[in-house]
């Protein structure tokens, strides 16, 4: 399956990778059960049947994923750092500058982390770059820099506080001359069904960059920061826009943006029972739901989730089909030599994995035959079909098939091919942590299943579009 829901992975077996925990401890069982019950309330609020095959194990999967994704509440930095400090000759007290050895700047770049946004409970990705200048003639095992950062990432977070907490913990635990931290954070866009139907070109990710420093890095204008940035540039990492506290860019989570508030002003009030359930989940994870940063979080998460409620939406195909659609005629002879392949590429979509209640998103590519003298299907109609099936609790394989089967009746003979490319947050937030991975699924109907040349031509168009999209 596209979200690897039934695999024997780390979390499905109850093993927490890299945190020293094996299995779910006895005291966690009541929390797991409480989260399961809360998830059932959320699913029922979406109009779903919690006993249908795809959802029967979803509450347990969600509970395990959330416990794994917030394991930092149950970890201590002291336990990680102690025993990982090693003697190393280096900077002497009477020397000036960095003399090499333990006295020089040490940087670990490109640490992949993820966290849950405290404003909306959606997971976000982090590229972490951490550096320190050792003192006291001792260095720390480099893996511990990553593990300390992960402790704080595995809590409900926002980027600047995360950077400050990691920086402070390393400074206190290692006692170096200074610690520097740069985080490149990427948050999934926060569209709702109304806004995407009105505007199909919305961006999929929102990004921010924050930094934090202690000791000799306290001064943002210090020369040592220049050294740090230069070493990042060796890897092609450009430090352009830094999000500073007190700046006009007050919010990084799109659920708090003015645009999101404007769009959501027309939506109906959220289900109180669902909001209460999310609050109980926060409590089960070890958070204080009354903390001021979390007071609106349950409502914002429910608002996101309600985009995917099980309702019968009217796509209104009939009004869009007039004028030139190459519609099905069983008596009409088909000559594929006289037909061209029409492609609609890079159509965006958002969806929610029904196995883990985690978002996945990506693009859809569609190809079909069209005869001379006939117009292609209106792109707006094709995009509406994609959104119609995207805004549901889904699995990618089903989404791909449903798009193909809906478009096929609009075409002579139903000859259509659909490719869906998607990134699944369940691939990073369930202990698997496969950053940058993506899933591609294909549905082929009619002539495309036997015409290898036509299929190859379509795939070449997709490859060209994917290359241009990445530039």
C-alpha positions, 0 to 999 in steps of 0.5 A: 500500500502507498502508506505502508500501513500493514508493514512490520515496521518499527512502530507497528511492532512497538519498537521506538528506534533510537530512544532506548525504549523497546515495546510500549511500557505498561504505564503507556497502555492507558494513554494508548487506549485513551487516544484510540477512543478519541480517534474513534470520536474523530472518525465518527465526526467525519461520518465514517464507519469505524468498522470498515476494513480500512479503518478498523485498526486506524485508532491503534495506528494513530495512537502508536504514531502519536506516542512515537512522535512525542517520545521526547516528553519521556526522555532526558538530555542528561541521559544522552550526554552523560558518558558521551564526553571524551577527552581531547587536547585542544584550545589552551586558556592562554591562546587566542583564537581556535587552535584546532583539535578540540578548540576548533568549530565542529559542525554536523550538517543535514540532520533530518528531523520531524516534529508536530506543529503545536498550532495545528498538530500536523507534522513538519520536516526539519533540516538541522545544522548544529555546531559547537566550539569545544572547551575544557579539552573535551568533545562529545560523540557526534551522534549525541548532537542528533539525539539531543535535537531529536528529544526536543523535536519529538514534542509539540513545537514551533521552530524558534522555540525548538532551536532555542531549546536544543541550543540551551540543552547542548550548551548546558550538557556539553559546556562548550565555548558556544553552540550554534543551531540553524533549522530549515523547517518545512510545513505542509500547506493548510488548504481547505476544500473551498480555497483549492476549488477556487485556486488550483495553484496553491503552494504545497509547502511553507518554509522558514529558517531560524537560528539560535546561539549561545556562548560565543554565538550569543552575538549574531554579528560575531565572526564565528557565525561567519565561519559557521555559515561558510561551512554550511555553504560548502554543502550548498546551504544558503542562509538567506531569510532568517526568522527573528523573534519580534519580526513582522512575520509573526506566524509560521504555521499556515493555520494561523495566517490571515489568509487561512482565517479569511477562508475559514470565516465561511465554514461551519463551527467545528464539532465540539465532541471532536474538539474535546477528543483532540484535547484529550489526546494532548493530555494523553501525550503529556501536554498541558492543553491549557498552555496558551500556545495550545488553546486553539490547537484542537479547533484548528486540527478539527478544522483541517480534518473536516476537509476530509469528511465523508460526504457526497459532493456534487462535482457538477460534471454535466455543465462542463461537458458541453462543447467538443468532448470526445464522448463515448460512442460504441458504434464509432470506429477508432483509429488510434493513428489519427488520435493524439495523446493529450496530457494534463500534468502536475495537477496538485492534490491534498489528501488524508491517509485513512490508515494513520490520519496523516496528510499526503499530497502531490501531483496527478498526471493524466493522459488520454487520446483525443481525435482531431476536431475535438477539444480536450476536457476542460482542465478545471473539470479535471482538476475538480475531479482530482480534488473531489477524490483527494479530499477524503480519507484515502489510500493512494492506490484507490485515489489513482483508480477512482480518478481514472474510472471517473475520467474514462466515461468522458472519452471515446472508449475510455482510454486513459492513463493516470499517474499519482506522485505523492509524499506521505507524512506517515513515511517520516512520522512513524519511526520510519523517517524516510525523508524525501521518499515519494510514492508513484501509482499508476492506473491504466484503462483501455488502449494504454494497457496494450499500446506500449509506445503510447504509454512510453510517450506519456511517461516521457511527458511526465518525466519532462514535466517532473524535471521542469518542476524540480528546476 
